[in-house]
Each structure stands twice: as structure tokens, then as C-alpha cells.
Amino acid sequence: MNQIRYWTERRFVREPDAIASKLGWNEKADKWAEFVRVCGPHYVEPVLERLSELTRERVTLTRLIDVGCGEGSLLRKLAKDVPGYCTLWGIDKAHRLIEMAKFLTHEPRIRYAVEDVEGALGEVKARTQGPPSKGEIAIRERLADKYEGDFDVVLCIQTLTSIANIRAAFRWAEAALKPGGILLATVTHPMRVYAELIESGESLPPYQQSFPYVLRLSWQVCGINGSLEVLNYHHATAEYIAAARECNLTVLDVREVGHKKTLPLGVVPEYMMFTAVKRRV
Ligand SMILES: C[S@@+](CC[C@H](N)C(=O)[O-])C[C@H]1O[C@@H](n2cnc3c(N)ncnc32)[C@H](O)[C@@H]1O
């Protein structure tokens, strides 16, 4: 039997802009779909579990949006679990992935749109208190109009690592949420990144050696019978929490998920999962 082997290799990035411009998600769409087919269930399960906990304990789920939904596999799985009255939206910057998602989805409750969450709010200043600015109000109105209302839950699964300006993404999520609504996000766990760097034979630069949670950028090459190159932005846990707080979101908890022995180096958590709530002001 042909065994499908997933491998991953990580390098520090020396010219991030040059790499980023060459590696658009539209060009990677086919390889990404193949990656998700093989590895998707592994990282989607903890998200579904956490979501069902949250819907039991904290939030009534009538409207959910998946930011950076890729080819839509999480939404299709979710549609099997959540009640029929719930509306599910998927958005992604890459039109090729949205076309693929539409093609693969036969569930009328799931809708898709092309959206760049970083571009949309990049220029609007963060606000921790006081009334919203004109720019913010205009964006909220545009979102409510485009998506026919606001959301109980915003998912951001392995998307923040593709986004340089995480504050813009958090502001977008906050604008799209109802007060009391939940943002559930995952990023690759910093220890996983380190383990992969070490196994790739990279020597850590001195400024990374003392405190491993501040890695900025890495270039990940992974493959399933082929290769997929991804430029990842990494932030320290405290930075994610601070950025969320600046955007009117309170982080309720941070969990380490996906402890699997997938690396020769041993068992390291694969993902870090954040749950944040939009404050009621
Ligand atoms: C690593 S993939 C994760 C896809 C999907 N969430 C999953 O878990 O399978 C990152 C996704 O984020 C999307 N993305 C990157 N930057 C984005 C942005 N500024 N706005 C919306 N989507 C973005 C990419 O196109 C890509 O589909």
C-alpha cells in the first residue's frame, strides 16, 4: 500500500517580502486542498470540540463566520453538527480557494465571499474605549450589509500566521461580532515551530535563544507527495493577548492542543488555541 507521508521543514526567513510576493495563496490553492485532505482532520477536531463546549456554556450559535476558510472543509464538517437554523459564512482573501470552496459545498446554509481582513481595517485606529470613529462605523455598516448581520462566533483557524498585521485582523473580527460574541483562533504552537527549526538543522540566532516565544517569521515547507511553501508570521502569546485587548476583545483562555508525536524530537503541542470575547461597552 502506498503510504502518504507528511513532512515539514522550517527555516528562518531572511527576505520575507520577496518570499511573500512569490507565494500567494491563489497559486497554492491546489496544494493546500491536498494538504487539508490529509492533515485537516487532525487540526479540525480540537476546534469542533471547543466550539461545542462554547455553544453549551456561553454562546447561542445562530451565525458563524470562518475567516481564512480556505477550501471550506471546516464549514462543511461544522454544518453536519450545528442545527439547521445556523447560518455559516466562509471568507478568504484568495479567490481561487473561494471558488474551490463553492464548488465543493452542497449545503445551502454555507455562503462564501472573497475578503481581505487585513486590508479592510488596516487603516482604522484601534480603540480600547470611547465611541467608535467614523471609519469604524462605516466598516461595521459595510460588514453588516455584506453579511446580512453580525456574528455570534468568528473562527480564525491557522489564518493569523498568514497575516502580518494581527491587529487589523482582530479589529475586523471585533467589528463583525455581536457584543458578547466569541473569537476562536488557532496558531501553530511556538514550541512546535522551534522543534521543527531544530530538526531542520537551523541554529537559533542569539536573540531567539533565551526566550523562545518571540519568533517573528518562518518559511515552512511541508509536503504530501509534493511540496507546499508557506510563509508564517509568529507572535508571542502575550502579543496576541495584548493585540486582542486593544481591539475590545478579552482573551478568556489559551489552550495547547494537538499533542501528537509527529516529530522525531518528541511530543510537542501543535497548536495554540485562543478564545476571546467581545466586550460589551
Ligand atoms: C494556513 S491557511 C488556513 C485555511 C483554513 N483556515 C484551514 O484551517 O484549513 C491560511 C488561509 O488564510 C487566508 N488568508 C491569508 N491572509 C488573509 C487575509 N488577509 N484575509 C482573509 N484570508 C486570508 C489564506 O488565503 C488561506 O486560505
The ligand as an SDF file (V2000), in Angstrom:
LIG
                    3D

 27 29  0  0  0  0  0  0  0  0999 V2000
   -2.9800   28.2080    6.5620 C   0  0  0  0  0  0  0  0  0  0  0  0
   -4.3980   28.5470    5.6150 S   0  0  0  0  0  0  0  0  0  0  0  0
   -5.7170   28.0230    6.7130 C   0  0  0  0  0  0  0  0  0  0  0  0
   -7.0020   27.7260    5.9700 C   0  0  0  0  0  0  0  0  0  0  0  0
   -8.1340   27.1560    6.8260 C   0  0  0  0  0  0  0  0  0  0  0  0
   -8.4940   28.0620    7.8920 N   0  0  0  0  0  0  0  0  0  0  0  0
   -7.7740   25.8160    7.3660 C   0  0  0  0  0  0  0  0  0  0  0  0
   -7.5570   25.7250    8.5650 O   0  0  0  0  0  0  0  0  0  0  0  0
   -7.7260   24.8670    6.6090 O   0  0  0  0  0  0  0  0  0  0  0  0
   -4.4900   30.3170    5.7490 C   0  0  0  0  0  0  0  0  0  0  0  0
   -5.6710   30.9070    4.9840 C   0  0  0  0  0  0  0  0  0  0  0  0
   -5.7940   32.2880    5.3220 O   0  0  0  0  0  0  0  0  0  0  0  0
   -6.1220   33.0050    4.1460 C   0  0  0  0  0  0  0  0  0  0  0  0
   -5.7330   34.4120    4.3510 N   0  0  0  0  0  0  0  0  0  0  0  0
   -4.4630   34.8870    4.4430 C   0  0  0  0  0  0  0  0  0  0  0  0
   -4.4880   36.2230    4.6280 N   0  0  0  0  0  0  0  0  0  0  0  0
   -5.7850   36.5770    4.6620 C   0  0  0  0  0  0  0  0  0  0  0  0
   -6.4540   37.8300    4.7990 C   0  0  0  0  0  0  0  0  0  0  0  0
   -5.7530   38.9730    4.9660 N   0  0  0  0  0  0  0  0  0  0  0  0
   -7.8100   37.8640    4.7540 N   0  0  0  0  0  0  0  0  0  0  0  0
   -8.5140   36.7010    4.5910 C   0  0  0  0  0  0  0  0  0  0  0  0
   -7.9410   35.4920    4.4330 N   0  0  0  0  0  0  0  0  0  0  0  0
   -6.5940   35.4240    4.4730 C   0  0  0  0  0  0  0  0  0  0  0  0
   -5.3240   32.2870    3.0610 C   0  0  0  0  0  0  0  0  0  0  0  0
   -5.7930   32.5860    1.7690 O   0  0  0  0  0  0  0  0  0  0  0  0
   -5.5000   30.8310    3.4690 C   0  0  0  0  0  0  0  0  0  0  0  0
   -6.6340   30.2600    2.9060 O   0  0  0  0  0  0  0  0  0  0  0  0
  1  2  1  0
  2  3  1  0
  2 10  1  0
  3  4  1  0
  4  5  1  0
  5  6  1  0
  5  7  1  0
  7  8  2  0
  7  9  1  0
 10 11  1  0
 11 12  1  0
 11 26  1  0
 12 13  1  0
 13 14  1  0
 13 24  1  0
 14 15  1  0
 14 23  1  0
 15 16  2  0
 16 17  1  0
 17 18  1  0
 17 23  2  0
 18 19  1  0
 18 20  2  0
 20 21  1  0
 21 22  2  0
 22 23  1  0
 24 25  1  0
 24 26  1  0
 26 27  1  0
M  CHG  2   2   1   9  -1
M  END
$$$$
